[in-house]
């Protein structure tokens, strides 16, 4: 007495539609996808902390490679202006 016949599957489908309704079944796919995505994020670790750390490291590297121009005058500029 298994689900060998198409009639068994149709009756099961009708029962499921009556219990859950079409709206809940329609939202099942996106909800399941979001749950799987969240599970993958939690298994892989705290990705947000890793991203922030990576961005901070890149910003520090950029500052070391290309420091912003200094707005204050240097000692040599002061010396040259004093001799004039």
N, C-alpha and C positions, 0 to 999 in steps of 0.2 A: 504494500500500500504506500508506495513512494510517490514522488512527484514526476511520474512518467508521462502523464497526459497533459495536454495543453490546457484542458479544463481546470486541472488542479492549479496551474499557474495563474490562470485568469481569475479564479475565485480568490486566490491569495492576493493578487493585485487589487481587487475590489475591496477586500477587507482592509488592506493597508491604506488605501485611499480614504476609506470611511473613518479609520482611526486617526490618521495623521492629517489628512486634508492636503489639498494641492499646494497651498502656500508653504507649508513646512517642508514638503518634499522638494519644492522648487529651490528652497534655500539650503537644502542639504549639501549640494555640491560646493558652493562657495564657503560654507561653514567648515566643511571637511578639509578643503584646501587650506584655509587659514589655520586650522588646528595643526595640520601637518607642517606648515611653514614655521609656526611657533615652536613646535616640538624640535624641528631641526635646529633652530636658533638656540634653544636651551641645551641641546646636546653638544653643539659645537662650542659652547662657552659664551662668555659675555662679549659679544661682538662689538657692542657700542663702546665699551671701555677700550677695546683694542683699537677701534677706529679713532677715538679721541687721542690715544697715545701716539698713534701713527701720524695724525695731523699735527700734533705738537712737535714731534720729532722732525717732520718735514719743514715746519715753520722755523725751527731752530737752525736747521741746515741752511735754509734760504737766507736767514739773517747772517750766518757765518760766511756764506759765499758772497753775498751782496749786501753789506751793511748799509744802513741808511746814511745819507750825507750828514755830516756834522754841521750844526748851525752855529756853534761857537767858533771863535777864531783860535787858531793854533799859535804856539809860541813863535814860530818863524814869521807868521803874518804880523804879529805884534811887534817883533823886532824890526821888520822891514818898514813898518809904518812909523816907528819911533825915529829911525835914521833920516827920514825925509824932511 
